[in-house]
Amino acid sequence: MIGEARRAMDRRLFLALTGLAALAPAAAGAAEEKKKSGGGSYVPIQTLLGSTFKASGARGVLAVDCGLDVPDAALRTRATQSIPRLRAAYVQTVQAYAAGLASGALPSADYIGQQLQRQTDVILGKPGARVLLGAIVVN
């Protein structure tokens, strides 16, 4: 009796492991094929955050979604390698802007875009990468 129960449990374990092994190649392929929105020339940048103050005195957050459009392959490689430097400069710019943002005021997408573009051109050493702004949200 105990032997039958053990064989049934071994069979279930074997079937479960076989099923997982069959899924492993598909999961590995999905990890390698990381979905990249925006096409081949798009370089995504993680959301940028800066602290603001609300009229009530509570803290708020300015969130900026952005990315880079870099048609030139050599410059795109440089931009991809420079993401940590670009992100550090972008976060510093957004934090400084958010700190000076008046309570209840709307953020200026034009100003933020100009400042981020200036930082991009300086860090990459030449123009050719265009900053694309997504959502700009103040909470």
Residue pairs with C-beta under 8 A, 6 or more apart in sequence:
36 42
36 44
37 44
38 44
38 67
38 69
38 132
41 69
41 70
41 71
41 76
42 67
42 68
42 69
42 70
42 132
43 67
43 68
43 69
43 70
43 76
43 79
43 80
43 83
43 129
44 67
45 66
45 67
45 68
45 83
45 86
45 87
45 90
46 87
47 63
47 64
47 65
48 63
48 64
48 65
48 66
48 87
48 90
48 91
48 94
49 61
49 62
49 63
49 64
49 91
49 94
49 95
50 61
50 62
50 64
50 91
50 94
50 95
50 96
50 97
50 98
50 99
51 59
51 60
51 61
51 62
51 95
51 98
51 99
52 59
52 60
52 61
52 62
52 98
52 99
52 101
52 103
52 138
53 59
53 60
53 103
54 60
54 103
54 104
55 103
55 104
60 138
60 139
61 98
61 138
61 139
62 94
62 97
62 98
62 101
62 107
62 136
62 137
62 138
63 135
63 136
63 137
63 138
63 139
64 90
64 94
64 112
64 133
64 134
64 135
64 136
65 133
65 134
65 135
65 136
66 90
66 116
66 131
66 132
66 133
66 134
67 131
67 132
67 134
68 79
68 86
68 120
68 129
68 130
68 131
68 132
69 129
69 130
69 132
70 76
70 79
70 128
70 129
70 130
71 128
72 128
75 124
75 126
75 128
75 129
76 129
78 124
78 125
79 86
79 120
79 124
79 129
82 123
82 124
85 123
86 119
86 120
86 123
86 124
89 119
89 122
89 123
90 116
90 119
93 112
93 115
93 116
93 119
94 112
97 107
97 111
97 112
97 115
98 107
101 107
101 138
106 138
107 136
107 138
109 133
109 136
112 133
112 136
113 131
113 133
116 131
116 133
117 130
117 131
120 129
120 131
121 127
121 129
